[in-house]
């Protein structure tokens, strides 16, 4: 089986490509810059921009399955930049698949496409919704997922996988930001920190996407549906952040910010940051909602339709993260 994996510059998609190649699949990776894979892992790389239909078609030629994970993430950038990568990129994947006769697509999405600002308790993957004001990532990914699932038909099976808060060794998003802010004494806790949230250890997110590759077939129970992937072990925001800090060996002294204040400050920052800020903003309304409200999910749909369940517990993951930090080179002393 020949598989196209897009977005292998990210930790998750790089590990998916390695997992597929390791089990014997022929893997082609498409991303803008050369990705680095472990020695001995055979992966062909096609460099190109996902917003170019010609580049996508070239990379997909001869493939049987596509795992589409290329995306613009975070909060920096204009709507057009998010749209061109996340929406136009997905449209190009679907168009190239139609022209080349590729009949199996795994679309990598995010739970934020269905986030409406209130708590989610034991939730299933409800349909993506649009209207995420100023949350360009969530909005563009919602539009992309809707288009992807609408493309599911009698000749092409599409499944959307929404990994939730993926973390692990080498993660520069969740882990990297928490550790950096803790080191700088700028770590903030929205509300009491008691909101229960799901998260996903990296190897579980990888195995879920590989399971989706195997499950997505025309007429399969998963075709045309979305699934939230998580460890299924809800922890409080406080515990998750503290365990990450403990693994990294950095102090955990977060500053508490009441949720109403965080929402107001986040809204203000969203409006003024494009004009005055550099780098990632310290807070947005969307991030405040995510940190201040419970969101954990029902694991049964993925278990039933994808025949997937997590194999690494959160506690095992924290121990692996700690070992990884211990192995990192120490900065030179002055």
C-alpha positions in Angstrom: 0.0 0.0 0.0 1.3 3.4 -0.9 0.4 6.2 1.5 0.7 10.0 1.1 1.2 11.8 4.4 0.9 15.6 4.3 2.4 17.9 7.0 5.3 15.6 8.1 7.0 18.7 9.4 4.9 18.4 12.6 5.6 15.9 15.3 2.4 14.0 14.9 2.4 13.6 11.2 6.2 12.8 11.2 5.5 10.0 13.7 2.5 8.7 11.6 4.8 8.5 8.5 7.4 6.6 10.5 4.8 4.2 11.9 3.4 3.4 8.5 6.9 3.0 6.9 8.1 0.8 9.8 5.2 -1.6 9.3 6.1 -1.9 5.6 4.0 0.6 3.8 5.4 2.7 0.9 5.2 6.3 2.3 5.4 9.6 0.5 5.5 12.7 2.6 4.6 16.2 1.4 5.6 19.3 3.2 7.3 22.6 2.5 10.6 21.8 4.1 12.7 18.6 4.4 11.7 16.6 7.4 14.1 14.5 9.4 13.3 10.8 10.0 15.1 8.1 12.0 18.0 6.4 10.2 17.0 3.4 8.2 13.3 4.5 7.8 12.6 4.7 4.0 10.3 7.6 3.2 10.2 9.5 0.0 9.7 13.3 0.4 8.0 15.6 -2.0 8.6 19.2 -1.1 5.7 21.6 -2.0 3.0 23.8 -0.8 -0.4 22.2 0.0 -2.1 25.3 -1.6 -0.7 24.2 -5.0 -3.0 21.7 -6.7 -0.1 20.7 -9.1 2.2 20.0 -6.2 -0.5 17.9 -4.4 -1.3 16.0 -7.6 2.3 15.2 -8.2 2.8 13.9 -4.6 -0.4 11.9 -4.6 0.2 10.1 -8.0 0.3 6.4 -7.5 -1.0 6.5 -3.9 -3.8 4.3 -2.5 -4.5 6.3 0.7 -4.0 9.9 1.9 -3.5 11.0 5.5 -3.9 14.7 5.3 -2.4 16.5 8.3 -0.8 19.6 6.7 -2.2 22.7 8.4 -1.5 26.2 9.6 -1.9 26.1 13.4 -1.8 28.6 16.3 -3.2 32.1 16.2 -0.7 34.1 14.3 -1.6 35.1 10.7 -4.4 36.5 8.6 -7.6 34.8 7.6 -6.3 34.4 4.1 -3.2 32.6 5.3 -5.2 30.1 7.4 -7.8 29.7 4.6 -5.2 29.1 1.9 -3.5 26.3 3.9 -6.3 24.7 5.7 -9.2 25.1 3.3 -7.6 25.4 -0.1 -5.1 22.7 0.9 -8.0 20.3 1.7 -9.8 21.2 -1.4 -6.7 20.3 -3.4 -6.4 17.0 -1.6 -10.0 16.2 -2.5 -9.6 17.4 -6.1 -6.4 15.4 -6.7 -8.0 12.3 -5.1 -10.9 12.5 -7.5 -8.7 13.0 -10.6 -6.3 10.2 -9.6 -9.0 7.7 -8.3 -7.7 7.7 -4.7 -10.5 6.1 -2.7 -9.4 6.4 0.9 -8.7 9.7 2.8 -8.0 10.3 6.5 -8.5 13.9 7.2 -6.7 15.1 10.4 -9.0 17.7 12.1 -9.3 19.1 15.6 -12.0 19.0 18.4 -12.0 22.8 18.2 -14.1 22.7 15.0 -17.1 21.8 17.2 -16.1 24.0 20.2 -19.0 26.4 21.1 -17.6 27.8 24.4 -19.3 25.6 27.0 -18.3 22.5 28.9 -18.2 19.1 27.1 -18.7 16.1 29.4 -18.5 12.6 27.9 -19.2 14.2 24.5 -19.1 12.6 21.1 -17.9 14.2 17.9 -20.7 16.6 17.0 -20.7 18.1 13.5 -18.2 20.9 12.8 -19.7 24.4 13.1 -18.6 27.7 11.6 -18.7 31.2 13.1 -15.6 31.1 15.4 -15.0 34.8 15.5 -11.3 35.7 15.2 -10.3 32.1 15.9 -8.9 31.6 12.4 -7.5 28.2 13.1 -10.7 26.7 14.4 -12.8 28.4 11.7 -10.6 27.3 8.8 -10.4 23.7 10.1 -14.2 23.6 10.5 -14.7 24.7 6.9 -12.1 22.1 5.8 -13.6 19.2 7.7 -17.1 20.0 6.4 -15.8 19.9 2.8 -13.8 16.8 3.5 -16.7 14.8 4.9 -19.1 16.1 2.2 -16.7 14.5 -0.3 -17.4 11.0 1.1 -19.3 9.0 -1.4 -19.7 5.7 -3.2 -16.2 6.0 -4.8 -14.1 7.7 -2.1 -14.3 7.1 1.7 -13.3 10.0 4.0 -13.0 9.9 7.7 -12.1 12.9 10.0 -9.9 12.2 13.0 -9.8 14.9 15.7 -6.8 14.2 18.1 -7.3 16.2 21.3 -4.3 18.0 23.0 -1.6 15.8 21.7 1.6 15.9 23.8 4.8 13.9 24.3 8.6 14.0 24.0 9.6 16.6 21.4 6.3 18.5 21.5 6.8 22.2 21.0 3.2 23.2 21.2 1.5 22.2 24.5 4.6 20.9 26.3 7.0 23.5 24.9 4.7 26.5 25.7 3.9 25.3 29.3 7.6 24.7 30.1 8.8 28.0 28.5 6.2 30.0 30.4 6.9 28.2 33.7 10.6 28.9 33.3 9.9 32.6 32.7 7.4 32.7 35.6 4.6 33.6 33.1 2.5 30.5 33.5 -1.2 31.4 33.9 -4.1 29.2 35.2 -7.5 30.2 33.9 -10.1 29.9 36.7 -9.6 27.4 39.5 -7.7 24.9 37.3 -10.3 22.2 38.2 -11.9 21.8 34.8 -11.5 18.2 33.6 -9.9 17.9 30.1 -8.9 15.0 27.9 -5.5 14.9 26.3 -3.7 12.4 24.1 -0.2 10.9 24.4 1.6 11.1 21.1 1.9 7.4 20.4 -1.8 6.9 21.0 -2.6 9.7 18.5 -0.3 8.0 16.0 -1.9 4.6 16.5 -5.3 6.1 16.1 -4.4 7.6 12.7 -2.9 4.3 11.6 -6.1 2.6 12.7 -8.0 5.1 10.6 -5.9 4.2 7.5 -6.9 0.6 7.9 -10.5 1.3 8.7 -11.5 3.8 6.0 -13.0 2.0 3.1 -16.0 2.7 0.9 -19.1 1.6 2.9 -17.2 1.2 6.2 -18.9 2.3 9.3 -16.4 5.1 9.8 -16.8 6.6 6.3 -18.2 10.1 6.4 -17.9 10.5 10.1 -15.7 12.3 12.6 -14.0 10.9 15.7 -12.4 12.6 18.7 -9.3 10.8 19.8 -8.0 11.1 23.4 -6.5 9.0 26.1 -9.9 8.7 27.9 -8.4 9.7 31.2 -9.7 13.2 32.0 -7.4 15.2 34.4 -7.8 18.7 35.7 -6.0 21.5 33.9 -3.9 22.0 37.0 -2.8 18.4 37.2 -1.9 18.2 33.5 0.1 21.4 33.6 1.8 20.4 36.9 2.7 16.9 35.6 4.3 18.5 32.5 6.3 20.9 34.6 7.4 18.1 36.9 8.5 16.0 34.0 10.6 18.9 32.7 12.0 19.8 36.2 10.7 23.4 36.1 8.9 25.2 38.9 5.1 25.2 38.9 3.7 28.5 40.3 0.9 29.5 38.0 -0.8 32.9 38.3 -4.6 32.4 38.7 -6.7 34.5 36.3 -10.5 34.3 36.9 -12.4 33.0 33.8 -14.5 36.2 33.2 -11.3 38.3 33.3 -9.4 35.9 31.1 -12.3 36.0 28.5 -12.3 39.8 28.5 -8.5 40.1 28.3 -8.4 37.5 25.6 -11.0 39.3 23.5 -9.0 42.6 23.8 -5.7 40.9 22.9 -7.3 39.3 19.8 -8.3 42.7 18.6 -5.0 44.6 19.2 -2.3 41.9 18.9 -2.2 42.0 15.1 -1.1 45.7 15.3 1.2 45.6 18.4 2.3 42.1 19.1 5.2 39.9 18.0 5.1 36.1 18.3 2.2 34.1 19.9 -0.1 36.3 22.0 -0.2 35.5 25.7 -3.9 34.8 25.7 -7.0 34.7 23.4 -10.7 34.3 24.2 -10.7 30.9 22.5 -7.7 29.7 24.6 -9.3 31.1 27.7 -12.5 29.1 27.0 -10.5 26.0 26.4 -8.5 26.3 29.6 -11.5 27.3 31.8 -14.2 24.8 30.7 -14.3 21.1 31.0 -14.0 19.1 27.8 -13.7 15.3 27.7 -15.0 12.8 25.3 -16.7 9.4 24.9 -14.1 6.9 23.7 -16.6 4.3 22.5 -17.2 5.5 18.9 -13.5 5.2 18.0 -13.2 1.8 19.7 -16.2 0.5 17.9 -15.7 1.9 14.4 -11.9 2.2 14.2 -11.1 -0.7 16.5 -8.7 1.6 18.3 -8.0 2.2 22.0 -5.0 3.9 23.7 -2.2 1.7 24.8 -0.1 4.2 26.7 -1.6 5.7 29.9 -1.1 9.3 30.8 1.1 8.3 33.8 3.3 6.2 31.5 3.4 9.1 29.2 4.5 11.5 31.9 7.3 9.1 32.8 8.4 8.9 29.2 8.4 12.7 29.0 10.5 12.9 32.1 13.1 10.5 30.7 13.2 12.5 27.5 13.9 15.7 29.3 16.7 14.0 31.3 18.3 13.0 28.0 18.3 16.6 26.5 21.6 18.4 26.5 22.0 21.0 29.3 22.6 24.6 28.3 26.2 25.7 29.0 26.8 27.5 32.3 28.0 31.0 32.2 
